[in-house]
Amino acid sequence: MSTSNLSRRKFLGATGTIAAGAMLLNPIESLASNMKAGAKQKLAMVGTGHRGTSFWGQNIVARYSNETEFVGLCDINPGRLAFAKEFMGVSCPVFTDFEEMVRTTKPDTVIVTTVDATHHQFIIKALEMGCNVITEKPLTTDEDKCRAILEAEKKTGRKVIVGFNYRWGIQFTKLKELLAAKLVGKITSVDFHWYLNTFHGADYFRRWHGERKYSGTLLLHKATHHFDLLNWWIDSDPVEVFAYGKLEHYGRNHEFRGLNCRNCAYTDKCKFYWDIRKDERLYKLYAENEKYDGYLRDNCLWRNNIDIYDKMAVQIRYANDVQVSYSLTTYSPYEGWRIAFNGMDGRIDSWEGIPWRSKEKVNQAELHSKEMSQGVKETDEEYDEIMVSDNFGSYELVKVPRVKAGHGGGDVRLQDKIFKDPSMPDPYKHSAGTRDGAMSIMIGIAARKSIEEGRAVKISELTDIPLMAVRP
């Protein structure tokens, strides 16, 4: 499955002729077209961690049992497999060998929720074995793996859907609608800043995400969400990236460290101490199954092998000349974001989670669990805000009903489109395929390369996908 010897010249021959229009086809509708009318979609999943067993597992079983059925689960850890089967409430067989699972169960669609750096292995093999694929973001972690995925999709004729759930959120969709209406004229620049708090942000450094060989850094694992939103809002392709990044808070930047939180002599001194034993599900899923693969879910934030950035600042230039200033902070006192679209005739501002903008007092440690929860609740009493301002004084405050779960309501809307009604109207092009996945990770890969080499990086150095000033 290695792609390290895939030369640029060979790739040019393989993918240089991919039609831009073909890559922009709606991947969800293309996937659905292969299904027999009335037939349940047979699903198999590889990677039975927290995200897989909940959002792509238990949630699908609970909501779409009339449209889908799980025929197989695969993981390298047999203990997690046993827990996943019980937690999801399925009776399908389980496997530690991926190809055996696909051969035996013959799924229509494979859901990939493994460690980011291995996504390409399972995406490519599933395509080659005749399956369509739904993959968690990011699509993959470097340009060579991305090229191999695009070639496999082209060669096999099967489709890959990338799970960009943020696009489907109510507030983000309203921003897309306002931008499409051109209320502030031509957009010239964007300021986008994302803040992870000392609970959620720190948690990335406890897990496998803290090592770039697994996650590609948070410029890939986390920021791919944000880069995809930017690409979707701006509706153009990125062409050049310059970035700064550094590890200066977590990892080696501390005077003490332990094996993990459960086995540490500094629990009374460490403000980041987290007791996994208080989370029954995570304890059963991970801690009780460490004996199989040695993975520590409550690993030490200060371990020396953490080698990703904990602060990042990225400048992006788009083919339509829009300029973006983006930043990601992983140790903020609060969880939230701010964005501003600067136009020729005005400005659109929006935000979420900024404490002084809200009367609601929120336990920061509970924010992420609320966001990941699938119990969608909308209320007219609470709302998020979008400010649309004219350059000469007038403004309008747009109130968006607040959704307290499922990535701003995006989770259920994404899955409804995939599993319940693939042909539902999609006027704002929410559905994301491999081109969207590639364009989002290209920004992260270019940013990582820029930090490492101290220079601006052109997207054309990384991919031969034709870059468009205006996407059709």
N, C-alpha and C positions, 0 to 999 in steps of 0.2 A: 504493500500500500504506500510505500515511500514515494514522495514526489520531489525529493531534493535534487534529482538529476534531470528534472524537466527544464530544458534550456529555453531561453527567451525566443530563439529562432524557431525551435520546434513549436512553441506555443503560438507564435505568430501564424504559422502555417495551419494550426489547428483551429484557432479561434478568431483570427483576424477578419474572417468573412462572416462572422455571426451578425445577422441582421439586427440592427438596433430595435426595429419594430417588433421582431419576434421575442426579444428579451423583455419587452414592455407589456406583453400580453398578460391579462389577469391570470395569475397562477392558480387561484382558487377555482375559478370557473373552468380552467383547463383541466385541473385535477378531477373536478366533478363530472366532466364530459366523458371520462373513462369508466364511470360507474353505471351499472345497470339500473334502470328505473325501479325504485322500491327496494333495492338490495341494501343491506346494511354494509357500511364501510368497515372492512376488517383492518384493525389496527394492531401494530406491534410496537413496543417501546424498548429502546436501549438507553440505559442510565436511569436507575430508580432511586435517585436522591430526593431531596426535599421538593424541588421544583417539578421534577417529573411525576412523582407520586401524587402531588396535590393538583396543580393547575392542569397538567396534561394527563393526569390519572384520575383521581377521585372525582374531580370536577366534571370530566367528560362522562364518566359512568353515571353520575347523578343527573346530569342535564340532557345527555344525548344517547341514552340507552336504546331509543327507538331507531336511531340513525346509525349507530356504531356498535361494535363489539370488539373487545380486546382478545386477540388470539395468542399472544405471547409477550413475555417480559424477559429482558436480558440485562445482566449486570455481571461484573467481575466478582462481586461480593454476594455469596449465597445467602448470607444472613439478611442483607438488605432486600434481596429478592423475596424471601419468605415474609418479611414485614410488609413489603410493598403489596404483595398479593392480598394479604389480610386487610391492610389499610384501604386499598382501593375497592375491595369487595368484589374481586373477580375470581374466576375458577380456571383461568387459562394456564397452560404449562409455562414453566420458567426455564431459562437457559443461561449458561455462562459462556456459550459459544454463539456468536451473532449469526454466522452463516448457517449454522444448524437450525437456529430459530426460523430464519427466513425460508429455508428449504422445507422445513417441517410444517410451518403454519401458513405459508403462502399469503401474507398480508397484502392488502391493497396499498396501505400507507404505513411507512415506518416513521415513528416520532423519535427524534434524536435529542436527548437531554443529558449527554455525557459531559465530561470536562471539555472546555472550549477547544483545546488544542487537538482533540481527537474527533471533532465533529466531521472533518473531511473524510476520515476513514469510513465511517458508517454511512454518511451521505452517498459517497461514491459507490460503495459496495451495494447499498440498497437499490440505487438507480440501475446498476449493472445486473442486478438480480430481478429486475422488472417491477420495482415498487416506486411509487411516488414518495416524497419525503416532506415532513414538517420538521423544521429544526428550530431549536431555541437560538436566540441571538447570543453572541455574534455568529455570522455564517461560519467563520473560521478565524485564524489568528495570524496568517501571513499571506503574502501575495502569491506564492507558489501553490499553496493549498487551495487558494481561491481559484486560480487558473485551472487546476485539476478538476474542481467541482463544476465549473462552467463547461469544461470540455465534456465531462461525463453526462451532464444534462443534455447538451447538444447531441451527443452521440447516441444516447439511449432514447431520446424523445420523451422521457419522463419529466415530471415537474417537481421543483423544490419551493416550498412556502417557508418564509422566514417569519418567526413569531414576533413581529413588531407590534405589541399590544398598545404601546403608548399612543400611536397614531389614532387609535379608535376612541380614546378618552374624550369626554364631552368638552372639556375646556380646550384641549388641543385642536379638536375638530372645529370649534367655534373660531379659534384663531385662523385656521385654514379658510373658513368661510369668509371672514372679514378681509383677509388678504386677497382672496379671489375676487372680492367686490371692489378692490382697488380704492378703498376709502381714503387712503393717505397718499395716493399716487404711486409712482414707481418707487419700489423699495431699493435703497442704496446701501444700507448697512444694518447689522443686527448685533445686539449685545445680549449674550446668553450666559448665565452663571448658575451653576448647580451646587447645592450645599448638602453634603451628607453629614449627619450628626455623629456624635461620639458613640452612639450605639450601632446604627446601621453602617456608617462608614468604617468603624473599627472592625465590624464583623467580616468584612472582606479580607482583612489581614489575619484573621484567625483561620481562615479556610484556605483551600488550595489556590484561591485567586491571588494570594500574596506572592506567588512565584510565577514569573513571566513565562516559564516553560509550559505552564498549564493554562494561564489566562491571557497571555499576550500583553499584560498590564491592564489597568482599568480604562485606558484609552480605547481598548477593544471591548472588554467585558461589560463595562458600565456605560461608557460614553458612546458606544455604538447606538444605544437608544436615542441619545441626544443628537448625534450627527444625522441619524435617519430622519428625525423630526425636522432638522434644518433643511436637509435635502428636499423633503416633502413640502415644507412650507415655501421655500424659496423657488422650488420647481425648476431647478437648474443643477448642473453637475459641478462639483468642486474641481479646481484645476491646480491649486497650489496651496501648500501648508507650511507654516513656520510655528514652532512650538518650544516652550520651556517646560521642564518638569524636574522634580527632585523628590527623593525620599529623605525627609528631615524630621518626621514625627514618630513613626512606627519603626519596627525592625531594630536595627543595631543602635538606634538613637535613644537608648535608655540604659540606666545603670544596673538594672537587674532583669532577670528572665528565668522562667521555669520550663518544665517539660510541657505542661498544659495547665489550664486553670484548676482542674481537679487535683493536680499533683504539683503544687507550688508553695514555696515557703513565704511568698510575699502577698498573700491574699488580703492581708489587713492593710497593706501599703499601696496596692495597685488600684487606682480609680476605675480601671477597665476590667476588674474581676467579673467574670460571668460564670454562673453555676448552671451547667447544662442539665443537671439533675432536676432542676425545677421545671424543665420543659419535657414532659413525658414523651411526646412524640419524637423529638430530636434525640432524646436519650436512647429510646428503643431503636430508632433508625440507624444511629451512628455509634454511640458509645458501646452498646451491647454487641456491635459487630466489628469492632476494631481488630479482633483476633484474626479476622480473615484477610485484611489488607493493610492494617496498621494506620489507617487514616484517622487523624485526630480532629474532630469537629470543633473542639474547644482549644485549639492550639494557641501557643503563646504569641501575643502581638509583638513581642520584642525579640523573637527568634532571629538569628543572624542570617538565615537563608531567605528572608523576605527581600525581594529585589525589584519591586514595582515602585511607581511613583505615588506619593500621597498628596502632592499638589501638582496641578497641571494648568497651563495656559496655552491656548491654541488660537492662531490667526489663520483664517481660511479665506481664500479668494475664489469666487465662483465664475463660471464661464459667462454669466450675464453681468459681471462686474460688481455684484454684491459682495461686500466685505463683512466678515464675521469675527467678533471677539468672543471667545468661549473660555470658561474656566471651570474646573472641578476641584472642590475642596473636600477632604475626607475626615475632618475633625472639627466640624462646626458645632456650635452650641445648639443649633436648631436644624431641622430638615426642611428643605424647600428650594425654590428656584425663582429667578427673575429673568424676564426677557423684554427686550424693546426692539421693535422694528422701526427704523428711521426711514421715512419716505420723503419724496420731494415736496409733498403738501401737508405733511403732518407726521404723527408718530402713534404707534400702538404699543401700549405697555400692558404686561400681565405678570402675575406672581402667584405663588402658592407657598404656604407654610411660613411666611414672614411674620414673626410674633406680633410686632407692633401694628400690623395690618388687620389683626383679628382679635376679637374679644374672647375667643375660645382659648382656654389654657389646656395645653396638650402634654401628656406624658411622652417625652421624646422616645423612650424605650418602647412604647407601644405603637409608634407611628408606622414602622415597617410592617408589623403584623397586621395592622388595619389595612394598609395598602395592598398586601398580598391576599387578604381575605376575599372570598368569592361571594360574600353576602352583600350584594349591591343595594345601597340605600340612597335614594335621592330625596332631598327635602327643599321645600320652597323657603323655609326659614333661614337656611344657611346657603351661601352662594360664594363662588369665586368671582373675581373681578377682572375685567379687561377695560382699559381706558383708551378710547380713541380720540386723539387730540388734533385739532386743526392748527396749522402754523400761526394763525393770527387770532387765537384766543378761545374759540369755541371747543367744547369737548363733550363726549358722551361716555357714561359709565355703563358698560354692558355687564349685566349680572347673569352668571351661568350657574344653574343648580349644582350644588356640591354633591359629589359622589364620594362616599367615605371608604370605598373598598375597590379592589380589582383594578388597580392602576387607573384611577379616575373613571371607572366604568368601561375601560377599554377591553378588559379581559373577556367579559361575556359577549361583547359585540364582535370581537375578533372570532371567537369560537362559534357564535351563531352563524357568521358568514361561512366559516369552513364546513361546519357539520350540519347545520339546520337548513340554511337557504343560500347556497353558493351563488344563485342568480339574483340575489337581492340587489337593488340599485346601489351603486357605489360612485356617486358623482365626484367625490373628492379623491378618488384613487387611493383608498386606504390599503388595499391588498398589496402585499409586498412579496416579491420574488427574488431570484438570485441577483438581478441587476441592482435592486435596492439594497440587498444584503452586501453586495460587493462595494457599492459606492459609499456605504456607511463605514465599512471597515477600512476602506482605502484612506479615509481621513485619519483614522486612528493609527494605521500602519505608517502613513506619511509623518504624522506627529511624532511617533516613537522614533522614526528614522531621523527626523529633524533634531530632536533632543540629543540623540546619540552622535550625530555628525555636525551639529551646530550650523545648519544651513537650511534654506528653504527647499522643500521637496515638491516636485511636480507630480501630479497624479499619473501623468503619462509615463513616468518612470516605472510605475508599478503595474499597470494594466493596459491592455490594448482595446478595451471597450471604448467605442467612440464617445467623446464627451460632448454634451449638448448644452448650448446656452439656454434653450427652452425645450423642455421635454414635451413630446406630443401627448 
